[in-house]
Amino acid sequence: MSGSERTPRIAIVGAGMGGLCAAVSLRQRGFEVRVYERAPALGEYGAGLQLGPNLYRVFRALGLEKELRAAAFEPLSNVSIKWDDGALRYREPFKGVYERKFGAPYLLAHRGDLHTLFRDVLPANCVVTSKLCVGAESRGDTAVARFADGTEAEADVVIGADGVRSAIRAGLFGADSPRFTEQVAWRAIVPIDCVPRAFGPNKSTRLERGDYFGWLGPNGHVICYPIGDGERLNIFAGHVSEKWVEESWTAPSTKEELIAEHAGWNEALLEIYSRVGEVFKWGVFDRDPRPEWRSGRVVLLGDAAHPTMPTLAQGANMAIEDGYVIARRLHENRGDLAAGLKAFVAERQPRTARVTLQSRQQFANNRMVPPPMPISRDWIFEHDVTA
């Protein structure tokens, strides 16, 4: 039986944002899909995500717009604060602005809530846990993923969505090391009531309950925003450091370390830090953009293909875009899946490479004193992968 006469089988390695979006998108287009995840269970992990209008369009196309709106928060204003005395740098309106300009909103959510949203529309037997992938390869018109327990999964296509330290990437293109960006980041979540409402010179800097706000200093930046129903505040604290820290979402830290690393910063920020419970840190890594992500019937997606610094808040957005586009391209080329993979890389590589390089430039700009205004992201938000 030829590939055009039966339902194509797709194996996805990695149940992160990109892998799960690809699974949902492919199933909606009639593909047989199985996802293999190294973790023993699919659970809530990570912290806040910023969801640009470009990502929102994907959820709209998948029929999940209502669910996304229910799980996410749209901030009122964007507020930038001086790192030392807490004076206001600028305030600009946020709520409704992106929808008027780009036809879709800019939202904030917990990564775990998006993860759950995707999982809930997949059948339980679609995801297989405790499967550590050690490599994948093409064998004629099929592809095979190999696992540490000695088993294999054969499919028409294997998608490597296995993260920044992808075993599939190493097997296809040779082992190398991701680039440590000299940024260490902390993440934490506190109740929204921890936010002081007025501070700075003569209490002139004011924050509303639904604001997106941050401090930009000479050796780092801190971004805070409400997530979910707006009752929790997500904290991302990036710090410039030459000291390597492991790439992990779950390496524990302490609020004492967080406060010590921000000695001299504004007291309003330190007050928020004093209320932190669990706090985690990780080293931020990326890679130089590479021109090719595929070999035969095996292809990379998301961080496995294009790990990116968080300075444009587009890492998860790009992975989810990838997941939608690979399904569309394979559907368009059901009789020649290899051509579909080629079309996927041709469409996605230039865009993700530009995001990776602009993220680096924004990080460099953030270190200038005084820092320039942020680089425009309009070109990112205007793009519609579903069109």
Summary of the structure (lengths in Angstrom):
residues: 387
radius of gyration: 21.1
end to end distance: 33.3
largest distance: 76.9
contacts: 1350
relative contact order: 0.18
helix: 35%
strand: 28%
